[in-house]
Amino acid sequence: MGSSISQRRRQLDDDVSAVRSPSSTQSLRLMVAGGGTGGHIYPALTTIRTLRSRLAASGGQLEVLWIGKADGLESRIAATDDVPFAAVATGKIRRAANPLKMLSRTNITDMCRVPVGVAQAYRLVARFQPDVVLATGGYVAVPAGLGAWLRRRPLIVHEQTVRLGLANRVLARLATRVAVSSESTLRLLPGIVRSSAVVTGNPIRPELLDGNADKAVATLGLYGFDRSLPTVYVTGGAQGAVQINRVVRELLPWLLQRANVIHQCGKASADELRQRAADLAPDLSARYLVTEFVGPELADVFALADVIISRSGAGTIAEITALGKASVLIPLSSAAGNEQAHNARTLVERGAAVALLGEVSGPSLQEAIEPLLADSERRTTAAEQARLQGRRDAAELLAHLVCSVAERPAAPSG
């Protein structure tokens, strides 16, 4: 892995012109803009942590300011990691197939907030004087990205999904560099953006790479699991996913005859699923764990799991591929720009996953997962293909790009 990181670092250095080697005591002033969802927040947070460690190792220091929404998730996450935070006004565009429906009062009101947010971000950039600005998407990134461009500060846009989100499409044409998570994204970019793009991958929490299957059994008390059977980890994210919970519940007796199941279901479905577990035969219920939330033991759960059933958000895809796990993906149909379906198709086309892109039901899930449970070689092949798409060194690569661009004079605006 070390040689892979070194090789990609050299590629980034070659790709970014006018790069100087920073002195061992150099500090880096970084402004981060992004939020709304964990998919935009956690890659930024992981990059901040990586930069802190990298600079500290060479005697330097990271000075960082996070720009976002006052009551957004990003403000709470930044506080837990001691990252200074500043709020700006921002507006969200609620998209619709019918353009006339986009002319709603809420959309118009929100759009009027954007110029205010840009002016606030402009002043923050002038005051903080960042060496580089990293925008990781979400509508909260737009004012800060525009403020950076207007102040002629280097701007890096990082995209987590296969297709650029709306905010990043706005900012990509103004960016010094565009960092993407998938090779598949490059062919979808306009020429002017493609010329500034580099594939870094999508940073994931490094602790997820060091899980221990036996520790998951001990921590979660999974002594009723039959380790000769594959283990399935079902997750809909921190809040769970009612749709996934419903189809798994429908399929549960059949599934437990063939696998152990860890089901992270969220609070809304927990009581219903625990009651369903109580109604199962004892030998089946012993192989079924229902939990509202998986916390510090997530790395160990991933290590134990042979198959993942989940949504196909960018963060989930990054984790599944970095860990090399076979999966059955159930895209969220209401995801902006249908991005989760695009993410899922990318893995399906490479034999790295199975996806329910049409009907989502117990029978369709059974049809999708049965070959993976019945054939260990098929699971192994899917896992290997997933690993080939993964980038364990994404945080290192993105941190390296940030340092490189910080050393490059910003291009003139306009």
C-alpha positions as CSV (number, residue, x, y, z in Angstrom):
1,M,0.0,0.0,0.0
2,G,2.9,2.4,0.8
3,S,4.3,2.1,-2.7
4,S,0.8,2.8,-4.1
5,I,0.5,6.0,-2.1
6,S,4.0,7.1,-3.1
7,Q,3.3,6.5,-6.8
8,R,0.1,8.4,-6.7
9,R,1.7,11.3,-4.8
10,R,4.3,11.5,-7.6
11,Q,1.5,11.6,-10.2
12,L,-0.2,14.4,-8.3
13,D,3.0,16.4,-8.1
14,D,3.6,15.9,-11.8
15,D,0.0,17.0,-12.5
16,V,0.1,20.2,-10.4
17,S,2.5,22.7,-12.0
18,A,4.7,25.2,-10.1
19,V,4.8,23.1,-6.9
20,R,7.5,24.0,-4.3
21,S,8.5,21.7,-1.5
22,P,7.1,23.1,1.7
23,S,9.5,23.8,4.5
24,S,9.4,21.5,7.5
25,T,8.0,24.2,9.7
26,Q,5.5,25.5,7.3
27,S,1.9,26.0,8.5
28,L,-1.1,25.5,6.2
29,R,-4.2,27.7,6.4
30,L,-7.1,25.6,5.1
31,M,-10.7,26.7,4.7
32,V,-13.2,23.9,4.4
33,A,-16.7,24.3,2.9
34,G,-19.2,21.5,2.8
35,G,-22.0,20.0,4.7
36,G,-25.7,19.1,4.9
37,T,-25.1,15.3,5.0
38,G,-22.4,13.0,6.3
39,G,-21.5,12.2,2.7
40,H,-20.1,15.7,2.3
41,I,-18.9,16.2,5.9
42,Y,-16.9,13.1,6.7
43,P,-14.5,13.1,3.7
44,A,-13.6,16.7,4.7
45,L,-13.2,15.7,8.4
46,T,-11.0,12.8,7.5
47,T,-8.8,15.0,5.3
48,I,-8.5,17.6,8.1
49,R,-7.3,14.8,10.4
50,T,-4.8,13.5,7.8
51,L,-3.4,17.0,7.2
52,R,-3.0,17.6,10.9
53,S,-1.0,14.4,11.3
54,R,1.0,15.0,8.1
55,L,2.0,18.6,9.0
56,A,2.7,17.7,12.7
57,A,5.1,15.0,11.5
58,S,7.2,17.6,9.7
59,G,7.0,20.2,12.4
60,G,4.2,22.2,10.7
61,Q,0.7,23.1,11.8
62,L,-2.7,23.1,10.3
63,E,-4.9,26.2,10.8
64,V,-8.4,25.4,9.6
65,L,-11.8,27.2,9.4
66,W,-14.9,25.3,8.4
67,I,-17.7,27.3,6.6
68,G,-21.2,26.0,6.8
69,K,-24.8,26.4,8.0
70,A,-25.3,27.6,11.5
71,D,-27.6,24.7,12.5
72,G,-26.2,22.2,10.1
73,L,-24.7,18.8,10.9
74,E,-21.3,20.2,9.9
75,S,-21.3,22.7,12.7
76,R,-21.8,19.9,15.3
77,I,-19.2,17.6,13.7
78,A,-16.7,20.4,13.5
79,A,-17.2,21.2,17.2
80,T,-16.5,17.6,18.2
81,D,-13.2,17.7,16.4
82,D,-12.2,21.2,17.7
83,V,-12.4,22.7,14.3
84,P,-13.2,26.5,14.3
85,F,-16.5,27.1,12.5
86,A,-18.1,30.1,10.9
87,A,-21.7,30.2,9.5
88,V,-22.9,31.9,6.3
89,A,-26.3,32.3,4.8
90,T,-27.1,29.7,2.2
91,G,-30.0,28.5,0.1
92,K,-31.0,25.1,-1.1
93,I,-32.5,24.5,-4.6
94,R,-35.3,21.9,-4.5
95,R,-35.2,20.3,-7.8
96,A,-38.2,19.0,-9.8
97,A,-38.8,17.3,-13.1
98,N,-41.1,20.2,-14.0
99,P,-39.0,23.5,-14.1
100,L,-42.1,25.5,-13.2
101,K,-42.3,23.7,-9.9
102,M,-38.9,24.9,-9.0
103,L,-40.2,28.5,-9.0
104,S,-41.7,27.9,-5.5
105,R,-41.7,30.5,-2.8
106,T,-39.2,28.4,-0.7
107,N,-36.8,28.1,-3.6
108,I,-37.0,31.8,-4.4
109,T,-36.5,32.8,-0.8
110,D,-33.5,30.5,-0.5
111,M,-31.9,31.8,-3.7
112,C,-32.1,35.3,-2.3
113,R,-30.0,34.1,0.6
114,V,-27.1,33.0,-1.6
115,P,-25.8,36.6,-2.5
116,V,-25.8,37.3,1.3
117,G,-23.8,34.1,1.9
118,V,-21.3,34.9,-0.8
119,A,-20.7,38.4,0.7
120,Q,-20.2,36.8,4.1
121,A,-17.9,34.2,2.7
122,Y,-15.9,36.9,0.8
123,R,-15.3,38.7,4.1
124,L,-14.3,35.5,5.9
125,V,-11.8,34.6,3.1
126,A,-10.4,38.1,3.3
127,R,-10.0,37.8,7.1
128,F,-8.7,34.2,7.3
129,Q,-6.5,34.4,4.2
130,P,-6.5,30.6,3.5
131,D,-3.7,29.1,1.4
132,V,-6.3,26.9,-0.1
133,V,-10.1,26.3,0.1
134,L,-11.5,22.7,0.0
135,A,-15.2,22.4,-1.1
136,T,-16.7,19.0,-0.5
137,G,-20.2,19.6,-1.8
138,G,-23.7,20.4,-0.6
139,Y,-25.4,23.7,-1.2
140,V,-23.6,25.2,1.9
141,A,-20.3,25.0,-0.2
142,V,-21.4,27.4,-2.9
143,P,-21.0,30.7,-1.0
144,A,-17.6,29.8,0.3
145,G,-16.4,28.5,-3.0
146,L,-17.6,31.7,-4.8
147,G,-16.0,33.8,-2.1
148,A,-12.7,32.0,-2.6
149,W,-12.8,32.5,-6.3
150,L,-13.7,36.2,-6.0
151,R,-10.7,36.6,-3.6
152,R,-8.5,34.6,-6.0
153,R,-7.7,31.9,-3.5
154,P,-6.9,28.4,-4.8
155,L,-10.0,26.3,-4.7
156,I,-10.2,22.5,-4.7
157,V,-13.6,20.8,-5.3
158,H,-14.0,17.3,-4.1
159,E,-16.8,15.1,-5.5
160,Q,-17.8,11.9,-3.7
161,T,-20.3,10.5,-6.2
162,V,-19.9,9.3,-9.8
163,R,-21.7,12.4,-11.2
164,L,-21.0,15.9,-9.9
165,G,-23.6,17.2,-7.6
166,L,-25.3,20.5,-8.3
167,A,-23.2,22.6,-6.0
168,N,-20.0,21.1,-7.3
169,R,-21.1,21.6,-10.9
170,V,-21.4,25.3,-10.1
171,L,-17.9,25.4,-8.5
172,A,-16.0,23.0,-10.7
173,R,-15.5,25.5,-13.6
174,L,-14.0,28.0,-11.1
175,A,-11.8,25.5,-9.3
176,T,-8.0,25.2,-9.4
177,R,-8.4,21.5,-9.2
178,V,-11.3,19.0,-9.2
179,A,-10.8,15.9,-7.1
180,V,-13.1,13.0,-8.0
181,S,-13.7,9.6,-6.4
182,S,-14.0,7.4,-9.4
183,E,-12.3,7.0,-12.8
184,S,-15.9,6.8,-14.2
185,T,-16.4,10.5,-13.4
186,L,-13.7,11.7,-15.7
187,R,-15.6,10.9,-18.9
188,L,-18.7,12.7,-17.6
189,L,-16.9,16.0,-17.1
190,P,-16.8,18.9,-19.6
191,G,-13.4,19.3,-21.2
192,I,-12.5,22.4,-19.3
193,V,-13.2,20.7,-16.0
194,R,-11.6,17.4,-17.1
195,S,-8.3,19.1,-17.7
196,S,-8.2,20.1,-14.0
197,A,-9.5,16.8,-12.6
198,V,-7.6,14.2,-10.7
199,V,-8.8,10.9,-9.2
200,T,-8.1,10.8,-5.5
201,G,-10.9,8.5,-4.3
202,N,-13.3,9.3,-1.4
203,P,-11.6,9.4,2.1
204,I,-13.0,7.0,4.7
205,R,-12.3,6.8,8.4
206,P,-8.9,5.0,8.7
207,E,-10.1,3.1,11.8
208,L,-12.6,1.1,9.5
209,L,-9.6,-0.6,7.9
210,D,-8.5,-2.3,11.1
211,G,-11.5,-4.3,12.2
212,N,-11.4,-7.8,13.9
213,A,-14.2,-10.3,13.3
214,D,-13.7,-12.2,16.5
215,K,-13.9,-8.9,18.4
216,A,-17.3,-8.2,16.9
217,V,-18.5,-11.6,18.1
218,A,-17.3,-10.8,21.7
219,T,-18.4,-7.2,21.8
220,L,-21.9,-7.8,20.5
221,G,-22.4,-11.2,22.1
222,L,-22.9,-13.0,18.8
223,Y,-22.3,-16.5,20.4
224,G,-25.4,-17.9,18.7
225,F,-23.9,-17.2,15.2
226,D,-22.9,-20.2,13.1
227,R,-19.5,-19.2,11.8
228,S,-19.8,-21.9,9.1
229,L,-22.5,-19.7,7.5
230,P,-21.9,-16.3,5.8
231,T,-22.7,-13.2,7.8
232,V,-24.8,-10.4,6.3
233,Y,-24.7,-6.9,7.6
234,V,-27.8,-4.9,6.9
235,T,-27.6,-1.1,7.2
236,G,-29.5,1.9,6.1
237,G,-27.2,4.4,7.6
238,A,-27.3,6.0,11.1
239,Q,-31.1,6.5,11.0
240,G,-31.8,3.2,9.3
241,A,-33.9,2.8,6.2
242,V,-37.5,1.8,6.5
243,Q,-37.6,0.4,3.0
244,I,-34.6,-1.9,3.6
245,N,-36.0,-2.9,7.0
246,R,-39.3,-3.9,5.4
247,V,-37.9,-6.2,2.7
248,V,-35.4,-7.8,5.1
249,R,-38.2,-8.4,7.6
250,E,-40.3,-10.1,4.9
251,L,-37.3,-12.3,3.9
252,L,-36.0,-13.0,7.4
253,P,-36.9,-16.7,8.0
254,W,-35.5,-17.7,4.6
255,L,-32.4,-15.5,5.1
256,L,-31.6,-16.8,8.6
257,Q,-31.6,-20.4,7.3
258,R,-28.6,-19.4,5.1
259,A,-26.8,-16.7,7.0
260,N,-26.2,-14.9,10.3
261,V,-27.6,-11.4,10.2
262,I,-26.5,-8.2,11.9
263,H,-29.3,-5.7,11.3
264,Q,-28.7,-2.0,12.0
265,C,-32.2,-0.7,11.6
266,G,-32.5,2.8,13.2
267,K,-34.8,3.7,16.0
268,A,-38.1,3.8,14.0
269,S,-38.0,0.1,13.2
270,A,-36.3,-1.4,16.2
271,D,-39.3,-2.5,18.2
272,E,-41.0,-4.0,15.2
273,L,-38.0,-6.0,14.2
274,R,-37.2,-7.2,17.8
275,Q,-40.8,-8.5,18.0
276,R,-40.2,-10.3,14.7
277,A,-37.1,-11.8,16.1
278,A,-39.0,-13.0,19.2
279,D,-41.4,-14.9,16.9
280,L,-38.6,-16.8,15.1
281,A,-37.6,-20.3,16.0
282,P,-34.8,-20.3,18.6
283,D,-32.1,-21.6,16.3
284,L,-32.9,-18.8,13.8
285,S,-33.3,-15.9,16.3
286,A,-29.8,-16.9,17.7
287,R,-28.4,-15.9,14.4
288,Y,-30.1,-12.5,14.2
289,L,-28.9,-9.3,16.0
290,V,-31.1,-6.2,15.8
291,T,-29.5,-3.0,16.8
292,E,-30.6,0.6,16.4
293,F,-27.1,1.9,15.8
294,V,-23.6,0.5,15.2
295,G,-21.0,2.7,16.8
296,P,-17.3,2.1,17.6
297,E,-17.6,-1.5,16.8
298,L,-18.4,-0.8,13.1
299,A,-14.9,-1.7,11.9
300,D,-15.3,-5.1,13.6
301,V,-18.8,-5.6,12.1
302,F,-17.4,-4.9,8.7
303,A,-14.6,-7.4,9.3
304,L,-17.1,-10.1,10.2
305,A,-19.5,-9.4,7.4
306,D,-19.3,-11.4,4.1
307,V,-22.2,-9.6,2.4
308,I,-23.4,-6.0,3.0
309,I,-27.1,-5.0,2.2
310,S,-27.2,-1.2,2.1
311,R,-28.0,2.0,0.3
312,S,-25.4,3.2,-2.3
313,G,-24.5,6.6,-1.1
314,A,-21.0,7.8,-1.8
315,G,-19.7,7.1,1.7
316,T,-21.0,3.6,1.8
317,I,-19.6,2.9,-1.7
318,A,-16.2,4.2,-0.5
319,E,-16.3,2.0,2.6
320,I,-17.5,-1.2,0.8
321,T,-14.8,-0.9,-1.9
322,A,-11.9,0.1,0.4
323,L,-12.8,-3.0,2.5
324,G,-13.4,-5.3,-0.4
325,K,-16.9,-6.5,0.5
326,A,-19.6,-8.2,-1.7
327,S,-22.8,-6.2,-1.5
328,V,-26.5,-6.0,-2.5
329,L,-27.2,-2.3,-3.0
330,I,-30.7,-0.7,-2.7
331,P,-30.3,2.8,-4.0
332,L,-32.4,5.6,-2.4
333,S,-34.7,6.6,-5.3
334,S,-35.2,10.1,-4.0
335,A,-31.5,10.9,-3.9
336,A,-30.6,14.1,-5.7
337,G,-29.9,13.5,-9.4
338,N,-30.5,9.8,-8.8
339,E,-26.9,9.7,-7.7
340,Q,-27.2,6.5,-5.7
341,A,-28.4,4.5,-8.7
342,H,-25.4,5.8,-10.7
343,N,-23.1,4.8,-7.9
344,A,-24.7,1.3,-7.8
345,R,-24.5,0.8,-11.5
346,T,-20.8,1.6,-11.5
347,L,-20.1,-1.4,-9.2
348,V,-22.6,-3.7,-10.9
349,E,-20.9,-3.1,-14.3
350,R,-17.7,-4.3,-12.8
351,G,-19.1,-7.4,-11.1
352,A,-18.4,-5.9,-7.7
353,A,-22.1,-5.7,-6.5
354,V,-25.6,-6.7,-7.1
355,A,-28.3,-3.9,-7.1
356,L,-32.0,-3.6,-6.9
357,L,-32.6,-1.0,-9.5
358,G,-36.2,-1.8,-10.2
359,E,-38.7,-3.4,-7.8
360,V,-37.6,-3.5,-4.2
361,S,-39.4,-6.4,-2.4
362,G,-38.6,-9.6,-0.5
363,P,-38.6,-11.8,-3.6
364,S,-36.3,-9.4,-5.5
365,L,-33.9,-9.2,-2.6
366,Q,-34.0,-13.0,-2.3
367,E,-33.1,-13.3,-6.0
368,A,-30.3,-10.9,-5.7
369,I,-28.6,-12.3,-2.6
370,E,-29.2,-16.0,-3.0
371,P,-26.2,-16.6,-5.4
372,L,-23.9,-14.7,-3.0
373,L,-25.0,-16.8,0.0
374,A,-24.9,-20.1,-1.9
375,D,-21.6,-19.7,-3.6
376,S,-18.5,-18.7,-1.6
377,E,-16.5,-18.3,-4.8
378,R,-19.0,-15.8,-6.2
379,R,-18.8,-13.8,-2.9
380,T,-15.0,-13.9,-3.2
381,T,-15.0,-12.7,-6.8
382,A,-17.5,-9.8,-6.0
383,A,-15.3,-8.8,-3.0
384,E,-12.1,-8.8,-5.1
385,Q,-13.8,-6.7,-7.8
386,A,-15.0,-4.3,-5.1
387,R,-11.5,-4.0,-3.7
388,L,-10.2,-3.1,-7.1
389,Q,-12.5,-0.1,-7.2
390,G,-11.5,1.0,-3.7
391,R,-8.9,3.5,-2.7
392,R,-7.7,3.0,0.8
393,D,-5.2,5.8,0.4
394,A,-7.8,8.4,-0.6
395,A,-7.3,10.6,2.4
396,E,-3.5,10.7,1.9
397,L,-4.0,11.5,-1.8
398,L,-6.5,14.3,-1.2
399,A,-4.3,15.7,1.6
400,H,-1.3,15.7,-0.7
401,L,-3.3,17.5,-3.4
402,V,-4.3,20.2,-0.8
403,C,-0.7,20.7,0.1
404,S,0.4,20.9,-3.5
405,V,-2.3,23.3,-4.6
406,A,-1.6,25.5,-1.6
407,E,1.9,26.0,-3.0
408,R,0.6,27.0,-6.4
409,P,-0.3,30.6,-7.2
410,A,-4.0,31.0,-7.7
411,A,-5.2,31.6,-11.3
412,P,-6.6,35.0,-11.9
413,S,-10.4,35.2,-11.5
414,G,-12.7,36.0,-14.4
